[in-house]
Every structure is written in structure tokens, then in C-alpha cells.
């Protein structure tokens, strides 16, 4: 099993990134909670990983925070929750906010995440309540980097990347476009647009 990777970031297209580890390119998917803190393309990063083997694919998921990987793995044990939904949950809210939702029986907040209906939200609350205490993990990222703001022609690309990421997280294209445009102030990077869009959904 692959538990940790350290390498050069070759590309970032949320929720996907490509990591060069000693000449081998690893394709990973990561939640937005990880993308927000990734260094820029061309810099080195260390990720803790979770490897999933299916009949039709082998998937590698990367995380900066141990608590996020622990929550991801705990979510996979919930009935009806797969890797895609677990990724969407960790992109829609951080581990602390998810814990708060479970502790306060806030199913409405969970249903704002694409793919989660009322019954799934209630099942998440019930099945995760006893598991949260054992997650633990350090709240500190393994490495932190700051993204550079986009400008000029990169504006259109940043917005397009944000829309593409929101669609990959489960939002309908029309909703993703509306959310991204409402969150874009003309200076944000794609990660910042996504963060603002998801935050607006959680606060609505």
C-alpha cells in the first residue's frame, strides 16, 4: 500500500493533481481542504495517501492533514458512502465543521453537499457519531504553501478551473458556473474561488 508520497507538483486541476516522485508521475485526487494549502506548481510537497483498488480502477487520494485522511477512511465505512462522496464532504467542509454537524444533528448542512440527501445525511450522523472521538490526528499540515493570485489572461482559466472542480465535486454545470462567478472578484485563484463558493453554500 502507498501511504506517503513526496515529490514535485507538476499540475493542479482540482480535485486532481500530478506529482513527480523520482521521475514517476502519480495521479492523485484530493479534497479542497488539501488544495487550499498546496504549494504552487513546481514546488515540492509531502502527502499522506489512501489507496483504493476497485474492479475497474485503482485510485490514489492525497491529504496534507492526517485528520482529513482519518475522516476520509471513517466515511468510507458508512453505508452507502464511497470515495467520491467522502471527497465531496471533505471539500464542502473541514473536519471540525463536519464534527460539529454530527454533534449537533445538523443534517441540513450536510444536505448542501452534492449527492447527500436527507436520509444519507441522517445515516452519516448516526454512524459517525461514535467514530469521531477516535479519529484524532494532528491539525497541522505536513507542508503549507501560498498560491499566487491569477491575473490577465489567467483569469478566464482560473474561473474555468473552478467551475470544472465544482462539477467534479458533484454540482450541476449550471450551478457550478453560477457559484464560481458569484464568488469571483477578479483577483482570486481557482482554489480561492472554490473556497468562497463552497463557503457561501455552507452559510446559506
Phi, psi and omega in degrees: 000142177269115184252345184200140177225141174231124182191186183268133178283118179268326178202152177226113175224086186314133006268020184250146173215155181242126185241127177267111179247101180053042177090353178257128181269120179256125175269126180231158168245144183218149177287162180296335177300334175274316182301325182302330185252006180289145171294174180284165177302136181099350178259165182268142179218152173246127181237139168271145192231163173227126184256125181242128178247123176241173179297326186252358183194159171239123186241140179240127181246137183242147182217144173275329186253132177298323180297327180289320177294321179297317179293319178303314181293324178292322180295325180296340180274351179282136180305125176085000180255121177254184182298322181297316180290321178298321178295319179295321179297314181289344175272329182280336179200153179280174184299323181294318180292322178296317178301318179298319179299318180293314183293329183259009181054040182271077181288334181299319180295322180291327181288350176283348177276131183301136178092353181250112176266184184298315182294319179295320179299316180294322178294321177300316181296316182292312186282335183269345186304316182277345183270337186297322183298331183268002183289309179058219180091151179281140178280353183272136177289156178292321177208148184232136177223155180256136179277147178271137181295142180279153179209165176061226183295339181291345181300310181299321180292320179299318179293317179297319179295321179295316178298315180300318180295318180296322176295317179297332179277356174115358180279147177294146182308317180295319178292320180298317179297316180297315181298317183292317181292325179291330183272344185277126178252010178091356182229350185283152169282170180299320179297321180291324177296315181297316179300315181294321181294316180290325178295321179296322178294318182290335181269348183284000000 
